[in-house]
Amino acid sequence: MPRILIVYSTRAGSTAHVANLLSNQFRTLGHDVGVASASADPAPNGEDLFVVGSGILASHWNKEALDWLREHQRQLAGRVALFNVCLTAQDPARRDEALEFNAEACGIVAPLASQTFAGKFKPEKVGFAQRLLLRAMRQKPQDHIDPAAIVGWARDLADAHL
Ligand SMILES: Cc1cc2nc3c(=O)[nH]c(=O)nc-3n(C[C@H](O)[C@H](O)[C@H](O)COP(=O)(O)O)c2cc1C
């Protein structure tokens, strides 16, 4: 049975939510799936596919997700897919911009696939300074999580790479 490790980094929960939707779909397809936060520094163990994602803050992946990719670069080679979760991705006309947030991560591991998903902003889930920043960016509370898009990507990855 193919084994998959999903590693995510989140500040306000959206990327953890996406990671769980991905893992549920991989399990439905009959795969053996582990899910872990990058902060826990999970050890790769010969999985067939690694799916690694981060929320986006100020156009960048979270540091611990990039550190995890760097640390385990060799074990991931040829077997990793990347995704980010951000607000830019909710506008289809800005998809390229949202995918570009993956550039630094793609430079570390040369992924099989690079994806972006629309996230959410819940003011009560972020700190005071971040709330002010989002207000300055004219962002209102919003939730664009699209389970069908997320589940569809899990299916595509499984079809193409497992
Ligand atoms: C301080 C802050 C900065 C953000 N910067 C960006 C950004 O530059 N581009 C973007 O598309 N979304 C940005 N967002 C939106 C987040 O990417 C979005 O809320 C995402 O769902 C967060 O994922 P997480 O909950 O897993 O941390 C920002 C959010 C916060 C709180």
The ligand as an SDF file (V2000), in Angstrom:
LIG
                    3D

 31 33  0  0  0  0  0  0  0  0999 V2000
   -0.1360   38.7980    8.8910 C   0  0  0  0  0  0  0  0  0  0  0  0
   -0.7010   38.1300    7.6770 C   0  0  0  0  0  0  0  0  0  0  0  0
   -0.0940   38.3410    6.4540 C   0  0  0  0  0  0  0  0  0  0  0  0
   -0.6300   37.7520    5.2870 C   0  0  0  0  0  0  0  0  0  0  0  0
   -0.0150   37.9610    4.0870 N   0  0  0  0  0  0  0  0  0  0  0  0
   -0.5640   37.4280    2.9620 C   0  0  0  0  0  0  0  0  0  0  0  0
    0.0360   37.6680    1.6920 C   0  0  0  0  0  0  0  0  0  0  0  0
    1.0680   38.3270    1.5610 O   0  0  0  0  0  0  0  0  0  0  0  0
   -0.5700   37.1500    0.5980 N   0  0  0  0  0  0  0  0  0  0  0  0
   -1.7200   36.3940    0.6880 C   0  0  0  0  0  0  0  0  0  0  0  0
   -2.2380   35.9750   -0.3350 O   0  0  0  0  0  0  0  0  0  0  0  0
   -2.2870   36.1210    1.8880 N   0  0  0  0  0  0  0  0  0  0  0  0
   -1.7430   36.6170    3.0180 C   0  0  0  0  0  0  0  0  0  0  0  0
   -2.3020   36.3720    4.2400 N   0  0  0  0  0  0  0  0  0  0  0  0
   -3.4740   35.4860    4.3130 C   0  0  0  0  0  0  0  0  0  0  0  0
   -3.0840   34.0600    4.7410 C   0  0  0  0  0  0  0  0  0  0  0  0
   -2.2230   33.4730    3.8100 O   0  0  0  0  0  0  0  0  0  0  0  0
   -4.3620   33.2220    4.8900 C   0  0  0  0  0  0  0  0  0  0  0  0
   -5.1050   33.7810    5.9690 O   0  0  0  0  0  0  0  0  0  0  0  0
   -4.0750   31.7530    5.1050 C   0  0  0  0  0  0  0  0  0  0  0  0
   -5.3100   31.0770    5.1470 O   0  0  0  0  0  0  0  0  0  0  0  0
   -3.2870   31.5450    6.3820 C   0  0  0  0  0  0  0  0  0  0  0  0
   -2.9790   30.1840    6.5380 O   0  0  0  0  0  0  0  0  0  0  0  0
   -2.7970   29.5620    8.0010 P   0  0  0  0  0  0  0  0  0  0  0  0
   -4.1150   29.7600    8.7100 O   0  0  0  0  0  0  0  0  0  0  0  0
   -2.5080   28.1280    7.7470 O   0  0  0  0  0  0  0  0  0  0  0  0
   -1.6600   30.2600    8.6580 O   0  0  0  0  0  0  0  0  0  0  0  0
   -1.7870   36.9360    5.3890 C   0  0  0  0  0  0  0  0  0  0  0  0
   -2.3730   36.6980    6.6480 C   0  0  0  0  0  0  0  0  0  0  0  0
   -1.8420   37.2930    7.7900 C   0  0  0  0  0  0  0  0  0  0  0  0
   -2.4960   37.0310    9.1200 C   0  0  0  0  0  0  0  0  0  0  0  0
  1  2  1  0
  2  3  1  0
  2 30  2  0
  3  4  2  0
  4  5  1  0
  4 28  1  0
  5  6  2  0
  6  7  1  0
  6 13  1  0
  7  8  2  0
  7  9  1  0
  9 10  1  0
 10 11  2  0
 10 12  1  0
 12 13  2  0
 13 14  1  0
 14 15  1  0
 14 28  1  0
 15 16  1  0
 16 17  1  0
 16 18  1  0
 18 19  1  0
 18 20  1  0
 20 21  1  0
 20 22  1  0
 22 23  1  0
 23 24  1  0
 24 25  2  0
 24 26  1  0
 24 27  1  0
 28 29  2  0
 29 30  1  0
 30 31  1  0
M  END
$$$$
